[in-house]
Amino acid sequence: PAPDIFLACAEKFRRPPLSPSQCLVFEDAENGVLAGLAAGMKVVFVPSLPLSAYSPEMIQRATLHLDSLAKFDPVQFGLPPFDDH
């Protein structure tokens, strides 16, 4: 999977990141995870199918694997915590 789409999106930010490693990708597809990693970005894998549908190697390569976006903790990536108000 080519990383082009992720790199093109990063360039569109008002203040583009100095490095792709400053970007965080959320993906539910195997090719998307691999493309984000190929772009040099951190990838949070949130599967939409049973885990058995995905390559174990891809799951292991993802920066983080969550079974729900509700379990995402932005602080883990140096981001501000969610405002629970």
N, C-alpha and C positions, 0 to 999 in steps of 0.2 A: 504493500500500500504506500502510495506516494504521500509525502508530507506537505505538498504544495498548498493545499487548501488551508491548513493550519497556519503556515507561514504567511500566506496572503492575508489571512484574518488578523494576525498579530500586527502587520504593517498598517492596518486600518485604524488602530487605536489612536486616539488624539495624541497620546504620548507613547509611541511604540516602545516595547521593552528593549533593554540593552542586549538581552540575550533570550533566546527561546526558552531557556531553562526557567525564566521568570513567569512563564505562562502555565496555566492550569487548565487541563482539558477534562471534561466529563464525557464519558462514552459508554454506550451500551452494546456496541458492535465490535467484533474482533478486529476487523479491518481498521476501524476508527482508532482503537487502542494502538495498533501497530503503527498507524500513520502518525499519531501524536508522539509516540516514542521516537519514531524516525525523525521527527521535527526537532527532537531534543527537549520536548516539553514534559512536564509532569502530567501523568494521566491517572484519573480516578475512574476505575471501572465499576459501573453499576449495571449489572446484567439485567436484561429484560426477559431472558429465557432461563431455564434451569442451567445451573453451572455445567452439567454434563454435556451441554450443547457446545461448549467452548473448549479450545485447546488448553490443557493444563499449563503448557509453557507460556502462553499468552497471559493467562491469569497471573502467573508468577512474575512476569515481567512488568505488569502494571505497577505504577507507583503505590497505589492503594486500591483495594477491592472492598466495596461496600454492598450490602444487600438492599440498601435503601438510601436515598439522598437525605432522608431525615437524620441519618447517622453521621453526616458529614460535619466535621469540626474544623472550621476555617483556621483556628489558632494553630492547628497541626502544620499548616503551611505558611505560618507567619502573617496571617491575615487577621483583621479585627474579629472579635467574637460576634456572633449573631446578637442582635438586640431583641430580647425576648418580650418587649413591651408591646 
